[in-house]
Amino acid sequence: MNGTRDVPKRRGFGSRVLEKMVGQALLGRAELRLEPTAAVWSLEALHAHVVGTEA
């Protein structure tokens, strides 16, 4: 096995969660790219929205 795989032709529930729901919940933007050798997920959001505030 050479470490590559076929990239799926359609996106499922997990892809939607990682991109839309997480991005919206953190008031930012998330992107999931599926490549033959890796899944790459990126998140762009304000630090305060990701870590929250201390009580």
PyMOL commands that set and color helices and strands:
alter all, ss='L'
color gray80, all
select helices_A, chain A and resi 13-25+47-51
alter helices_A, ss='H'
color red, helices_A
select strands_A, chain A and resi 29-34+39-44
alter strands_A, ss='S'
color yellow, strands_A
deselect
rebuild
show_as cartoon
